[in-house]
Structure formats: C-alpha cells, structure tokens
C-alpha cells in the first residue's frame, strides 16, 4: 500500500493513530495562510481538532503524483468555519513517511 493510500484511508476513517504513523518524527508543515511551521505533534493536534468536527468533510481527493521522494495531492474540503477550499499539497518523503509539507489553498463557493 502506498503512503498516499495509507494517509487517505486514515483521513477517511478519522483515525488519528494511523494519521500519526504516516508522519516522520522530524516532520515540518508549512502553513499556506501564514508561512509559519508546525512539527509532527502540532500537526497531529491540528488534525485532531479538524477531524473532531462533523462540519469538516473531504469532498474529493486524489493523488496527482507519488514516488519515494515526493507526494502531491489535491483535496476539496469543507471546514468547520463553513468555508470550502481546494487544497494542493506537496510533501517531501523521508524513510517512507511524510517529512515536509507545504500547501496552497483557494477558497471556492459551495
């Protein structure tokens, strides 16, 4: 099973343990809104908060590209604040895990 498949299944199931298992201990997430960064612990806690809300819904997702070094994915999501975004994520991989992610997002109409 590819890392994208593991990540996607974990997200669909809102399985925080499986989500955390996809992330390298030295992980860095670069936030598209502010350019600030989060580590693995901060990312997992952010995801826990997102996925605790029934208002957060993944409407569509697809893997654009994946190899041993890079994962590129596109997702359309509804967020708890009522917004909908198309999110493009680029993730560097290390040791088969997510190592560094940067996203870009566009708000879209519902």
Phi and psi restraints in degrees (range 20) as a CNS / XPLOR table:
assign (resid 1 and name C) (resid 2 and name N)
       (resid 2 and name CA) (resid 2 and name C) 1.0 -72.6 20.0 2
assign (resid 2 and name N) (resid 2 and name CA)
       (resid 2 and name C) (resid 3 and name N) 1.0 162.0 20.0 2
assign (resid 2 and name C) (resid 3 and name N)
       (resid 3 and name CA) (resid 3 and name C) 1.0 -61.3 20.0 2
assign (resid 3 and name N) (resid 3 and name CA)
       (resid 3 and name C) (resid 4 and name N) 1.0 -40.8 20.0 2
assign (resid 3 and name C) (resid 4 and name N)
       (resid 4 and name CA) (resid 4 and name C) 1.0 -58.3 20.0 2
assign (resid 4 and name N) (resid 4 and name CA)
       (resid 4 and name C) (resid 5 and name N) 1.0 -44.3 20.0 2
assign (resid 4 and name C) (resid 5 and name N)
       (resid 5 and name CA) (resid 5 and name C) 1.0 -62.5 20.0 2
assign (resid 5 and name N) (resid 5 and name CA)
       (resid 5 and name C) (resid 6 and name N) 1.0 -41.6 20.0 2
assign (resid 5 and name C) (resid 6 and name N)
       (resid 6 and name CA) (resid 6 and name C) 1.0 -63.2 20.0 2
assign (resid 6 and name N) (resid 6 and name CA)
       (resid 6 and name C) (resid 7 and name N) 1.0 -47.1 20.0 2
assign (resid 6 and name C) (resid 7 and name N)
       (resid 7 and name CA) (resid 7 and name C) 1.0 -61.9 20.0 2
assign (resid 7 and name N) (resid 7 and name CA)
       (resid 7 and name C) (resid 8 and name N) 1.0 -46.8 20.0 2
assign (resid 7 and name C) (resid 8 and name N)
       (resid 8 and name CA) (resid 8 and name C) 1.0 -62.7 20.0 2
assign (resid 8 and name N) (resid 8 and name CA)
       (resid 8 and name C) (resid 9 and name N) 1.0 -44.0 20.0 2
assign (resid 8 and name C) (resid 9 and name N)
       (resid 9 and name CA) (resid 9 and name C) 1.0 -64.3 20.0 2
assign (resid 9 and name N) (resid 9 and name CA)
       (resid 9 and name C) (resid 10 and name N) 1.0 -43.1 20.0 2
assign (resid 9 and name C) (resid 10 and name N)
       (resid 10 and name CA) (resid 10 and name C) 1.0 -61.7 20.0 2
assign (resid 10 and name N) (resid 10 and name CA)
       (resid 10 and name C) (resid 11 and name N) 1.0 -41.8 20.0 2
assign (resid 10 and name C) (resid 11 and name N)
       (resid 11 and name CA) (resid 11 and name C) 1.0 -65.2 20.0 2
assign (resid 11 and name N) (resid 11 and name CA)
       (resid 11 and name C) (resid 12 and name N) 1.0 -45.2 20.0 2
assign (resid 11 and name C) (resid 12 and name N)
       (resid 12 and name CA) (resid 12 and name C) 1.0 -57.9 20.0 2
assign (resid 12 and name N) (resid 12 and name CA)
       (resid 12 and name C) (resid 13 and name N) 1.0 -38.8 20.0 2
assign (resid 12 and name C) (resid 13 and name N)
       (resid 13 and name CA) (resid 13 and name C) 1.0 -89.1 20.0 2
assign (resid 13 and name N) (resid 13 and name CA)
       (resid 13 and name C) (resid 14 and name N) 1.0 -2.3 20.0 2
assign (resid 13 and name C) (resid 14 and name N)
       (resid 14 and name CA) (resid 14 and name C) 1.0 51.7 20.0 2
assign (resid 14 and name N) (resid 14 and name CA)
       (resid 14 and name C) (resid 15 and name N) 1.0 42.7 20.0 2
assign (resid 14 and name C) (resid 15 and name N)
       (resid 15 and name CA) (resid 15 and name C) 1.0 -96.1 20.0 2
assign (resid 15 and name N) (resid 15 and name CA)
       (resid 15 and name C) (resid 16 and name N) 1.0 94.8 20.0 2
assign (resid 15 and name C) (resid 16 and name N)
       (resid 16 and name CA) (resid 16 and name C) 1.0 -63.8 20.0 2
assign (resid 16 and name N) (resid 16 and name CA)
       (resid 16 and name C) (resid 17 and name N) 1.0 -34.5 20.0 2
assign (resid 16 and name C) (resid 17 and name N)
       (resid 17 and name CA) (resid 17 and name C) 1.0 -63.4 20.0 2
assign (resid 17 and name N) (resid 17 and name CA)
       (resid 17 and name C) (resid 18 and name N) 1.0 -44.1 20.0 2
assign (resid 17 and name C) (resid 18 and name N)
       (resid 18 and name CA) (resid 18 and name C) 1.0 -69.7 20.0 2
assign (resid 18 and name N) (resid 18 and name CA)
       (resid 18 and name C) (resid 19 and name N) 1.0 -35.2 20.0 2
assign (resid 18 and name C) (resid 19 and name N)
       (resid 19 and name CA) (resid 19 and name C) 1.0 -60.7 20.0 2
assign (resid 19 and name N) (resid 19 and name CA)
       (resid 19 and name C) (resid 20 and name N) 1.0 -48.9 20.0 2
assign (resid 19 and name C) (resid 20 and name N)
       (resid 20 and name CA) (resid 20 and name C) 1.0 -61.5 20.0 2
assign (resid 20 and name N) (resid 20 and name CA)
       (resid 20 and name C) (resid 21 and name N) 1.0 -34.4 20.0 2
assign (resid 20 and name C) (resid 21 and name N)
       (resid 21 and name CA) (resid 21 and name C) 1.0 -67.1 20.0 2
assign (resid 21 and name N) (resid 21 and name CA)
       (resid 21 and name C) (resid 22 and name N) 1.0 -19.2 20.0 2
assign (resid 21 and name C) (resid 22 and name N)
       (resid 22 and name CA) (resid 22 and name C) 1.0 -84.2 20.0 2
assign (resid 22 and name N) (resid 22 and name CA)
       (resid 22 and name C) (resid 23 and name N) 1.0 -9.3 20.0 2
assign (resid 22 and name C) (resid 23 and name N)
       (resid 23 and name CA) (resid 23 and name C) 1.0 -108.7 20.0 2
assign (resid 23 and name N) (resid 23 and name CA)
       (resid 23 and name C) (resid 24 and name N) 1.0 128.8 20.0 2
assign (resid 23 and name C) (resid 24 and name N)
       (resid 24 and name CA) (resid 24 and name C) 1.0 -65.2 20.0 2
assign (resid 24 and name N) (resid 24 and name CA)
       (resid 24 and name C) (resid 25 and name N) 1.0 146.6 20.0 2
assign (resid 24 and name C) (resid 25 and name N)
       (resid 25 and name CA) (resid 25 and name C) 1.0 -60.6 20.0 2
assign (resid 25 and name N) (resid 25 and name CA)
       (resid 25 and name C) (resid 26 and name N) 1.0 -28.6 20.0 2
assign (resid 25 and name C) (resid 26 and name N)
       (resid 26 and name CA) (resid 26 and name C) 1.0 -96.2 20.0 2
assign (resid 26 and name N) (resid 26 and name CA)
       (resid 26 and name C) (resid 27 and name N) 1.0 24.7 20.0 2
assign (resid 26 and name C) (resid 27 and name N)
       (resid 27 and name CA) (resid 27 and name C) 1.0 -61.5 20.0 2
assign (resid 27 and name N) (resid 27 and name CA)
       (resid 27 and name C) (resid 28 and name N) 1.0 148.4 20.0 2
assign (resid 27 and name C) (resid 28 and name N)
       (resid 28 and name CA) (resid 28 and name C) 1.0 -137.1 20.0 2
assign (resid 28 and name N) (resid 28 and name CA)
       (resid 28 and name C) (resid 29 and name N) 1.0 128.3 20.0 2
assign (resid 28 and name C) (resid 29 and name N)
       (resid 29 and name CA) (resid 29 and name C) 1.0 -110.9 20.0 2
assign (resid 29 and name N) (resid 29 and name CA)
       (resid 29 and name C) (resid 30 and name N) 1.0 127.2 20.0 2
assign (resid 29 and name C) (resid 30 and name N)
       (resid 30 and name CA) (resid 30 and name C) 1.0 -102.0 20.0 2
assign (resid 30 and name N) (resid 30 and name CA)
       (resid 30 and name C) (resid 31 and name N) 1.0 116.3 20.0 2
assign (resid 30 and name C) (resid 31 and name N)
       (resid 31 and name CA) (resid 31 and name C) 1.0 -74.7 20.0 2
assign (resid 31 and name N) (resid 31 and name CA)
       (resid 31 and name C) (resid 32 and name N) 1.0 128.9 20.0 2
assign (resid 31 and name C) (resid 32 and name N)
       (resid 32 and name CA) (resid 32 and name C) 1.0 -69.7 20.0 2
assign (resid 32 and name N) (resid 32 and name CA)
       (resid 32 and name C) (resid 33 and name N) 1.0 -25.7 20.0 2
assign (resid 32 and name C) (resid 33 and name N)
       (resid 33 and name CA) (resid 33 and name C) 1.0 -71.9 20.0 2
assign (resid 33 and name N) (resid 33 and name CA)
       (resid 33 and name C) (resid 34 and name N) 1.0 -38.1 20.0 2
assign (resid 33 and name C) (resid 34 and name N)
       (resid 34 and name CA) (resid 34 and name C) 1.0 -128.6 20.0 2
assign (resid 34 and name N) (resid 34 and name CA)
       (resid 34 and name C) (resid 35 and name N) 1.0 -14.9 20.0 2
assign (resid 34 and name C) (resid 35 and name N)
       (resid 35 and name CA) (resid 35 and name C) 1.0 81.1 20.0 2
assign (resid 35 and name N) (resid 35 and name CA)
       (resid 35 and name C) (resid 36 and name N) 1.0 -2.4 20.0 2
assign (resid 35 and name C) (resid 36 and name N)
       (resid 36 and name CA) (resid 36 and name C) 1.0 -73.9 20.0 2
assign (resid 36 and name N) (resid 36 and name CA)
       (resid 36 and name C) (resid 37 and name N) 1.0 165.5 20.0 2
assign (resid 36 and name C) (resid 37 and name N)
       (resid 37 and name CA) (resid 37 and name C) 1.0 -118.3 20.0 2
assign (resid 37 and name N) (resid 37 and name CA)
       (resid 37 and name C) (resid 38 and name N) 1.0 157.7 20.0 2
assign (resid 37 and name C) (resid 38 and name N)
       (resid 38 and name CA) (resid 38 and name C) 1.0 -132.1 20.0 2
assign (resid 38 and name N) (resid 38 and name CA)
       (resid 38 and name C) (resid 39 and name N) 1.0 148.9 20.0 2
assign (resid 38 and name C) (resid 39 and name N)
       (resid 39 and name CA) (resid 39 and name C) 1.0 -92.3 20.0 2
assign (resid 39 and name N) (resid 39 and name CA)
       (resid 39 and name C) (resid 40 and name N) 1.0 -175.3 20.0 2
assign (resid 39 and name C) (resid 40 and name N)
       (resid 40 and name CA) (resid 40 and name C) 1.0 -58.3 20.0 2
assign (resid 40 and name N) (resid 40 and name CA)
       (resid 40 and name C) (resid 41 and name N) 1.0 -48.2 20.0 2
assign (resid 40 and name C) (resid 41 and name N)
       (resid 41 and name CA) (resid 41 and name C) 1.0 -60.3 20.0 2
assign (resid 41 and name N) (resid 41 and name CA)
       (resid 41 and name C) (resid 42 and name N) 1.0 -45.2 20.0 2
assign (resid 41 and name C) (resid 42 and name N)
       (resid 42 and name CA) (resid 42 and name C) 1.0 -65.2 20.0 2
assign (resid 42 and name N) (resid 42 and name CA)
       (resid 42 and name C) (resid 43 and name N) 1.0 -39.1 20.0 2
assign (resid 42 and name C) (resid 43 and name N)
       (resid 43 and name CA) (resid 43 and name C) 1.0 -65.1 20.0 2
assign (resid 43 and name N) (resid 43 and name CA)
       (resid 43 and name C) (resid 44 and name N) 1.0 -45.3 20.0 2
assign (resid 43 and name C) (resid 44 and name N)
       (resid 44 and name CA) (resid 44 and name C) 1.0 -62.1 20.0 2
assign (resid 44 and name N) (resid 44 and name CA)
       (resid 44 and name C) (resid 45 and name N) 1.0 -41.2 20.0 2
assign (resid 44 and name C) (resid 45 and name N)
       (resid 45 and name CA) (resid 45 and name C) 1.0 -66.7 20.0 2
assign (resid 45 and name N) (resid 45 and name CA)
       (resid 45 and name C) (resid 46 and name N) 1.0 -38.5 20.0 2
assign (resid 45 and name C) (resid 46 and name N)
       (resid 46 and name CA) (resid 46 and name C) 1.0 -62.6 20.0 2
assign (resid 46 and name N) (resid 46 and name CA)
       (resid 46 and name C) (resid 47 and name N) 1.0 -44.8 20.0 2
assign (resid 46 and name C) (resid 47 and name N)
       (resid 47 and name CA) (resid 47 and name C) 1.0 -63.5 20.0 2
assign (resid 47 and name N) (resid 47 and name CA)
       (resid 47 and name C) (resid 48 and name N) 1.0 -39.1 20.0 2
assign (resid 47 and name C) (resid 48 and name N)
       (resid 48 and name CA) (resid 48 and name C) 1.0 -59.4 20.0 2
assign (resid 48 and name N) (resid 48 and name CA)
       (resid 48 and name C) (resid 49 and name N) 1.0 -43.9 20.0 2
assign (resid 48 and name C) (resid 49 and name N)
       (resid 49 and name CA) (resid 49 and name C) 1.0 -64.4 20.0 2
assign (resid 49 and name N) (resid 49 and name CA)
       (resid 49 and name C) (resid 50 and name N) 1.0 -44.6 20.0 2
assign (resid 49 and name C) (resid 50 and name N)
       (resid 50 and name CA) (resid 50 and name C) 1.0 -57.9 20.0 2
assign (resid 50 and name N) (resid 50 and name CA)
       (resid 50 and name C) (resid 51 and name N) 1.0 -52.3 20.0 2
assign (resid 50 and name C) (resid 51 and name N)
       (resid 51 and name CA) (resid 51 and name C) 1.0 -76.9 20.0 2
assign (resid 51 and name N) (resid 51 and name CA)
       (resid 51 and name C) (resid 52 and name N) 1.0 -10.6 20.0 2
assign (resid 51 and name C) (resid 52 and name N)
       (resid 52 and name CA) (resid 52 and name C) 1.0 -74.3 20.0 2
assign (resid 52 and name N) (resid 52 and name CA)
       (resid 52 and name C) (resid 53 and name N) 1.0 -17.8 20.0 2
assign (resid 52 and name C) (resid 53 and name N)
       (resid 53 and name CA) (resid 53 and name C) 1.0 -93.1 20.0 2
assign (resid 53 and name N) (resid 53 and name CA)
       (resid 53 and name C) (resid 54 and name N) 1.0 128.3 20.0 2
assign (resid 53 and name C) (resid 54 and name N)
       (resid 54 and name CA) (resid 54 and name C) 1.0 -66.8 20.0 2
assign (resid 54 and name N) (resid 54 and name CA)
       (resid 54 and name C) (resid 55 and name N) 1.0 -18.8 20.0 2
assign (resid 54 and name C) (resid 55 and name N)
       (resid 55 and name CA) (resid 55 and name C) 1.0 -72.8 20.0 2
assign (resid 55 and name N) (resid 55 and name CA)
       (resid 55 and name C) (resid 56 and name N) 1.0 -20.4 20.0 2
assign (resid 55 and name C) (resid 56 and name N)
       (resid 56 and name CA) (resid 56 and name C) 1.0 -80.8 20.0 2
assign (resid 56 and name N) (resid 56 and name CA)
       (resid 56 and name C) (resid 57 and name N) 1.0 120.8 20.0 2
assign (resid 56 and name C) (resid 57 and name N)
       (resid 57 and name CA) (resid 57 and name C) 1.0 -139.3 20.0 2
assign (resid 57 and name N) (resid 57 and name CA)
       (resid 57 and name C) (resid 58 and name N) 1.0 132.0 20.0 2
assign (resid 57 and name C) (resid 58 and name N)
       (resid 58 and name CA) (resid 58 and name C) 1.0 -88.2 20.0 2
assign (resid 58 and name N) (resid 58 and name CA)
       (resid 58 and name C) (resid 59 and name N) 1.0 112.8 20.0 2
assign (resid 58 and name C) (resid 59 and name N)
       (resid 59 and name CA) (resid 59 and name C) 1.0 -86.3 20.0 2
assign (resid 59 and name N) (resid 59 and name CA)
       (resid 59 and name C) (resid 60 and name N) 1.0 -37.3 20.0 2
assign (resid 59 and name C) (resid 60 and name N)
       (resid 60 and name CA) (resid 60 and name C) 1.0 -156.5 20.0 2
assign (resid 60 and name N) (resid 60 and name CA)
       (resid 60 and name C) (resid 61 and name N) 1.0 152.4 20.0 2
assign (resid 60 and name C) (resid 61 and name N)
       (resid 61 and name CA) (resid 61 and name C) 1.0 -155.2 20.0 2
assign (resid 61 and name N) (resid 61 and name CA)
       (resid 61 and name C) (resid 62 and name N) 1.0 150.0 20.0 2
assign (resid 61 and name C) (resid 62 and name N)
       (resid 62 and name CA) (resid 62 and name C) 1.0 -157.2 20.0 2
assign (resid 62 and name N) (resid 62 and name CA)
       (resid 62 and name C) (resid 63 and name N) 1.0 150.7 20.0 2
assign (resid 62 and name C) (resid 63 and name N)
       (resid 63 and name CA) (resid 63 and name C) 1.0 -89.5 20.0 2
assign (resid 63 and name N) (resid 63 and name CA)
       (resid 63 and name C) (resid 64 and name N) 1.0 120.3 20.0 2
assign (resid 63 and name C) (resid 64 and name N)
       (resid 64 and name CA) (resid 64 and name C) 1.0 -83.7 20.0 2
assign (resid 64 and name N) (resid 64 and name CA)
       (resid 64 and name C) (resid 65 and name N) 1.0 -40.2 20.0 2
assign (resid 64 and name C) (resid 65 and name N)
       (resid 65 and name CA) (resid 65 and name C) 1.0 -158.9 20.0 2
assign (resid 65 and name N) (resid 65 and name CA)
       (resid 65 and name C) (resid 66 and name N) 1.0 141.3 20.0 2
assign (resid 65 and name C) (resid 66 and name N)
       (resid 66 and name CA) (resid 66 and name C) 1.0 -151.7 20.0 2
assign (resid 66 and name N) (resid 66 and name CA)
       (resid 66 and name C) (resid 67 and name N) 1.0 130.9 20.0 2
assign (resid 66 and name C) (resid 67 and name N)
       (resid 67 and name CA) (resid 67 and name C) 1.0 -140.7 20.0 2
assign (resid 67 and name N) (resid 67 and name CA)
       (resid 67 and name C) (resid 68 and name N) 1.0 -164.5 20.0 2
assign (resid 67 and name C) (resid 68 and name N)
       (resid 68 and name CA) (resid 68 and name C) 1.0 -71.1 20.0 2
assign (resid 68 and name N) (resid 68 and name CA)
       (resid 68 and name C) (resid 69 and name N) 1.0 -14.5 20.0 2
assign (resid 68 and name C) (resid 69 and name N)
       (resid 69 and name CA) (resid 69 and name C) 1.0 -111.0 20.0 2
assign (resid 69 and name N) (resid 69 and name CA)
       (resid 69 and name C) (resid 70 and name N) 1.0 -20.8 20.0 2
assign (resid 69 and name C) (resid 70 and name N)
       (resid 70 and name CA) (resid 70 and name C) 1.0 -149.0 20.0 2
assign (resid 70 and name N) (resid 70 and name CA)
       (resid 70 and name C) (resid 71 and name N) 1.0 142.1 20.0 2
assign (resid 70 and name C) (resid 71 and name N)
       (resid 71 and name CA) (resid 71 and name C) 1.0 -129.1 20.0 2
assign (resid 71 and name N) (resid 71 and name CA)
       (resid 71 and name C) (resid 72 and name N) 1.0 127.1 20.0 2
assign (resid 71 and name C) (resid 72 and name N)
       (resid 72 and name CA) (resid 72 and name C) 1.0 -122.3 20.0 2
assign (resid 72 and name N) (resid 72 and name CA)
       (resid 72 and name C) (resid 73 and name N) 1.0 125.9 20.0 2
assign (resid 72 and name C) (resid 73 and name N)
       (resid 73 and name CA) (resid 73 and name C) 1.0 -134.5 20.0 2
assign (resid 73 and name N) (resid 73 and name CA)
       (resid 73 and name C) (resid 74 and name N) 1.0 154.4 20.0 2
assign (resid 73 and name C) (resid 74 and name N)
       (resid 74 and name CA) (resid 74 and name C) 1.0 -126.3 20.0 2
assign (resid 74 and name N) (resid 74 and name CA)
       (resid 74 and name C) (resid 75 and name N) 1.0 131.7 20.0 2
assign (resid 74 and name C) (resid 75 and name N)
       (resid 75 and name CA) (resid 75 and name C) 1.0 -136.5 20.0 2
assign (resid 75 and name N) (resid 75 and name CA)
       (resid 75 and name C) (resid 76 and name N) 1.0 142.2 20.0 2
assign (resid 75 and name C) (resid 76 and name N)
       (resid 76 and name CA) (resid 76 and name C) 1.0 -113.2 20.0 2
assign (resid 76 and name N) (resid 76 and name CA)
       (resid 76 and name C) (resid 77 and name N) 1.0 124.8 20.0 2
assign (resid 76 and name C) (resid 77 and name N)
       (resid 77 and name CA) (resid 77 and name C) 1.0 -134.1 20.0 2
assign (resid 77 and name N) (resid 77 and name CA)
       (resid 77 and name C) (resid 78 and name N) 1.0 147.3 20.0 2
assign (resid 77 and name C) (resid 78 and name N)
       (resid 78 and name CA) (resid 78 and name C) 1.0 -97.4 20.0 2
assign (resid 78 and name N) (resid 78 and name CA)
       (resid 78 and name C) (resid 79 and name N) 1.0 138.9 20.0 2
assign (resid 78 and name C) (resid 79 and name N)
       (resid 79 and name CA) (resid 79 and name C) 1.0 -111.2 20.0 2
assign (resid 79 and name N) (resid 79 and name CA)
       (resid 79 and name C) (resid 80 and name N) 1.0 166.1 20.0 2
assign (resid 79 and name C) (resid 80 and name N)
       (resid 80 and name CA) (resid 80 and name C) 1.0 -62.0 20.0 2
assign (resid 80 and name N) (resid 80 and name CA)
       (resid 80 and name C) (resid 81 and name N) 1.0 -26.0 20.0 2
assign (resid 80 and name C) (resid 81 and name N)
       (resid 81 and name CA) (resid 81 and name C) 1.0 -81.3 20.0 2
assign (resid 81 and name N) (resid 81 and name CA)
       (resid 81 and name C) (resid 82 and name N) 1.0 3.4 20.0 2
assign (resid 81 and name C) (resid 82 and name N)
       (resid 82 and name CA) (resid 82 and name C) 1.0 92.6 20.0 2
assign (resid 82 and name N) (resid 82 and name CA)
       (resid 82 and name C) (resid 83 and name N) 1.0 -5.0 20.0 2
assign (resid 82 and name C) (resid 83 and name N)
       (resid 83 and name CA) (resid 83 and name C) 1.0 -82.6 20.0 2
assign (resid 83 and name N) (resid 83 and name CA)
       (resid 83 and name C) (resid 84 and name N) 1.0 159.2 20.0 2
assign (resid 83 and name C) (resid 84 and name N)
       (resid 84 and name CA) (resid 84 and name C) 1.0 -125.0 20.0 2
assign (resid 84 and name N) (resid 84 and name CA)
       (resid 84 and name C) (resid 85 and name N) 1.0 133.7 20.0 2
assign (resid 84 and name C) (resid 85 and name N)
       (resid 85 and name CA) (resid 85 and name C) 1.0 -133.2 20.0 2
assign (resid 85 and name N) (resid 85 and name CA)
       (resid 85 and name C) (resid 86 and name N) 1.0 146.1 20.0 2
assign (resid 85 and name C) (resid 86 and name N)
       (resid 86 and name CA) (resid 86 and name C) 1.0 -95.8 20.0 2
assign (resid 86 and name N) (resid 86 and name CA)
       (resid 86 and name C) (resid 87 and name N) 1.0 122.1 20.0 2
assign (resid 86 and name C) (resid 87 and name N)
       (resid 87 and name CA) (resid 87 and name C) 1.0 -118.4 20.0 2
assign (resid 87 and name N) (resid 87 and name CA)
       (resid 87 and name C) (resid 88 and name N) 1.0 126.6 20.0 2
assign (resid 87 and name C) (resid 88 and name N)
       (resid 88 and name CA) (resid 88 and name C) 1.0 -107.5 20.0 2
assign (resid 88 and name N) (resid 88 and name CA)
       (resid 88 and name C) (resid 89 and name N) 1.0 121.9 20.0 2
assign (resid 88 and name C) (resid 89 and name N)
       (resid 89 and name CA) (resid 89 and name C) 1.0 -117.4 20.0 2
assign (resid 89 and name N) (resid 89 and name CA)
       (resid 89 and name C) (resid 90 and name N) 1.0 134.9 20.0 2
assign (resid 89 and name C) (resid 90 and name N)
       (resid 90 and name CA) (resid 90 and name C) 1.0 -118.5 20.0 2
assign (resid 90 and name N) (resid 90 and name CA)
       (resid 90 and name C) (resid 91 and name N) 1.0 121.8 20.0 2
assign (resid 90 and name C) (resid 91 and name N)
       (resid 91 and name CA) (resid 91 and name C) 1.0 -125.8 20.0 2
assign (resid 91 and name N) (resid 91 and name CA)
       (resid 91 and name C) (resid 92 and name N) 1.0 122.6 20.0 2
assign (resid 91 and name C) (resid 92 and name N)
       (resid 92 and name CA) (resid 92 and name C) 1.0 -77.0 20.0 2
assign (resid 92 and name N) (resid 92 and name CA)
       (resid 92 and name C) (resid 93 and name N) 1.0 141.6 20.0 2
assign (resid 92 and name C) (resid 93 and name N)
       (resid 93 and name CA) (resid 93 and name C) 1.0 -110.0 20.0 2
assign (resid 93 and name N) (resid 93 and name CA)
       (resid 93 and name C) (resid 94 and name N) 1.0 148.8 20.0 2
assign (resid 93 and name C) (resid 94 and name N)
       (resid 94 and name CA) (resid 94 and name C) 1.0 -146.5 20.0 2
assign (resid 94 and name N) (resid 94 and name CA)
       (resid 94 and name C) (resid 95 and name N) 1.0 129.9 20.0 2
assign (resid 94 and name C) (resid 95 and name N)
       (resid 95 and name CA) (resid 95 and name C) 1.0 56.4 20.0 2
assign (resid 95 and name N) (resid 95 and name CA)
       (resid 95 and name C) (resid 96 and name N) 1.0 31.6 20.0 2
assign (resid 95 and name C) (resid 96 and name N)
       (resid 96 and name CA) (resid 96 and name C) 1.0 77.6 20.0 2
assign (resid 96 and name N) (resid 96 and name CA)
       (resid 96 and name C) (resid 97 and name N) 1.0 11.3 20.0 2
assign (resid 96 and name C) (resid 97 and name N)
       (resid 97 and name CA) (resid 97 and name C) 1.0 -125.6 20.0 2
assign (resid 97 and name N) (resid 97 and name CA)
       (resid 97 and name C) (resid 98 and name N) 1.0 163.3 20.0 2
assign (resid 97 and name C) (resid 98 and name N)
       (resid 98 and name CA) (resid 98 and name C) 1.0 -69.0 20.0 2
assign (resid 98 and name N) (resid 98 and name CA)
       (resid 98 and name C) (resid 99 and name N) 1.0 125.6 20.0 2
assign (resid 98 and name C) (resid 99 and name N)
       (resid 99 and name CA) (resid 99 and name C) 1.0 -113.9 20.0 2
assign (resid 99 and name N) (resid 99 and name CA)
       (resid 99 and name C) (resid 100 and name N) 1.0 -42.0 20.0 2
assign (resid 99 and name C) (resid 100 and name N)
       (resid 100 and name CA) (resid 100 and name C) 1.0 -150.3 20.0 2
assign (resid 100 and name N) (resid 100 and name CA)
       (resid 100 and name C) (resid 101 and name N) 1.0 122.6 20.0 2
assign (resid 100 and name C) (resid 101 and name N)
       (resid 101 and name CA) (resid 101 and name C) 1.0 -119.1 20.0 2
assign (resid 101 and name N) (resid 101 and name CA)
       (resid 101 and name C) (resid 102 and name N) 1.0 137.8 20.0 2
assign (resid 101 and name C) (resid 102 and name N)
       (resid 102 and name CA) (resid 102 and name C) 1.0 -131.2 20.0 2
assign (resid 102 and name N) (resid 102 and name CA)
       (resid 102 and name C) (resid 103 and name N) 1.0 139.1 20.0 2
assign (resid 102 and name C) (resid 103 and name N)
       (resid 103 and name CA) (resid 103 and name C) 1.0 -123.4 20.0 2
assign (resid 103 and name N) (resid 103 and name CA)
       (resid 103 and name C) (resid 104 and name N) 1.0 159.3 20.0 2
assign (resid 103 and name C) (resid 104 and name N)
       (resid 104 and name CA) (resid 104 and name C) 1.0 -133.6 20.0 2
assign (resid 104 and name N) (resid 104 and name CA)
       (resid 104 and name C) (resid 105 and name N) 1.0 140.3 20.0 2
assign (resid 104 and name C) (resid 105 and name N)
       (resid 105 and name CA) (resid 105 and name C) 1.0 -136.2 20.0 2
assign (resid 105 and name N) (resid 105 and name CA)
       (resid 105 and name C) (resid 106 and name N) 1.0 147.5 20.0 2
assign (resid 105 and name C) (resid 106 and name N)
       (resid 106 and name CA) (resid 106 and name C) 1.0 -126.5 20.0 2
assign (resid 106 and name N) (resid 106 and name CA)
       (resid 106 and name C) (resid 107 and name N) 1.0 125.0 20.0 2
assign (resid 106 and name C) (resid 107 and name N)
       (resid 107 and name CA) (resid 107 and name C) 1.0 -69.0 20.0 2
assign (resid 107 and name N) (resid 107 and name CA)
       (resid 107 and name C) (resid 108 and name N) 1.0 137.9 20.0 2
assign (resid 107 and name C) (resid 108 and name N)
       (resid 108 and name CA) (resid 108 and name C) 1.0 -130.0 20.0 2
assign (resid 108 and name N) (resid 108 and name CA)
       (resid 108 and name C) (resid 109 and name N) 1.0 155.6 20.0 2
assign (resid 108 and name C) (resid 109 and name N)
       (resid 109 and name CA) (resid 109 and name C) 1.0 -74.6 20.0 2
assign (resid 109 and name N) (resid 109 and name CA)
       (resid 109 and name C) (resid 110 and name N) 1.0 146.9 20.0 2
